[in-house]
Amino acid sequence: FQDHVEQLTAKRINTHNTHGTGCTLSSAIASYLAQGYDLLQAVKLAKQYISNAIAHADELDIGSGHGPVNHFFTGHADV
């Protein structure tokens, strides 16, 4: 393990459609690790993926209340 902390930041996305963000983020990290990325790069890529999934969440029209993130936004084939 490294002796430092890496802080990752991102712009807040204004949406109520955030259901599934934790599970999606952890699955994306596992996916990138399985593809051979090191831990830091896997986390960075997974954060980019979940941020895009949240940004595109309002494109879905599913149910009522807090909806899911959009796992199927364009450009996600590597997860």
C-alpha positions as CSV (number, residue, x, y, z in Angstrom):
1,F,0.0,0.0,0.0
2,Q,1.1,3.5,-0.6
3,D,1.7,6.0,2.2
4,H,-0.4,8.8,0.7
5,V,-4.0,9.7,0.1
6,E,-5.3,10.4,-3.4
7,Q,-8.3,12.8,-3.4
8,L,-10.6,12.6,-6.4
9,T,-13.1,15.4,-7.0
10,A,-15.8,15.9,-9.5
11,K,-18.5,18.5,-10.3
12,R,-21.8,17.9,-8.6
13,I,-24.6,16.8,-11.0
14,N,-28.0,18.2,-10.2
15,T,-30.4,15.2,-10.4
16,H,-32.7,13.2,-8.2
17,N,-31.9,10.1,-10.3
18,T,-29.1,8.5,-8.2
19,H,-30.5,5.1,-7.3
20,G,-27.8,2.5,-7.6
21,T,-24.7,4.8,-7.5
22,G,-22.8,2.8,-4.8
23,C,-23.4,-0.6,-6.4
24,T,-22.5,0.8,-9.8
25,L,-19.3,2.4,-8.6
26,S,-18.1,-0.7,-6.8
27,S,-18.9,-2.9,-9.8
28,A,-17.2,-0.5,-12.2
29,I,-14.0,-0.6,-10.0
30,A,-14.1,-4.4,-10.0
31,S,-14.6,-4.4,-13.7
32,Y,-11.6,-2.2,-14.3
33,L,-9.4,-4.2,-11.9
34,A,-10.4,-7.4,-13.7
35,Q,-9.2,-5.7,-17.0
36,G,-5.8,-5.3,-15.4
37,Y,-5.8,-1.6,-14.4
38,D,-4.0,-0.8,-11.2
39,L,-6.2,0.3,-8.2
40,L,-5.9,4.1,-8.7
41,Q,-6.6,4.0,-12.4
42,A,-9.5,1.6,-11.9
43,V,-11.1,4.0,-9.3
44,K,-10.5,7.0,-11.6
45,L,-12.1,5.3,-14.6
46,A,-15.0,4.0,-12.4
47,K,-15.6,7.5,-11.1
48,Q,-15.7,8.8,-14.7
49,Y,-18.2,6.1,-15.6
50,I,-20.5,6.7,-12.6
51,S,-20.4,10.5,-13.2
52,N,-21.5,9.9,-16.8
53,A,-24.2,7.5,-15.7
54,I,-25.5,10.1,-13.3
55,A,-25.3,12.9,-15.9
56,H,-27.4,10.8,-18.3
57,A,-29.9,9.6,-15.7
58,D,-32.5,12.1,-16.6
59,E,-32.8,10.6,-20.0
60,L,-34.6,7.6,-18.5
61,D,-38.3,7.9,-17.7
62,I,-38.7,5.0,-15.2
63,G,-41.1,5.0,-12.3
64,S,-41.4,7.8,-9.8
65,G,-39.3,9.2,-7.1
66,H,-35.5,8.8,-7.2
67,G,-34.8,6.9,-10.4
68,P,-31.8,4.9,-11.4
69,V,-28.6,6.1,-13.0
70,N,-28.3,5.4,-16.8
71,H,-25.9,2.5,-17.2
72,F,-26.4,2.5,-20.9
73,F,-25.3,6.0,-21.9
74,T,-23.3,6.2,-25.1
75,G,-19.6,5.5,-24.8
76,H,-19.5,3.0,-21.9
77,A,-18.5,-0.2,-23.8
78,D,-15.3,-0.7,-21.7
79,V,-17.0,-1.3,-18.4
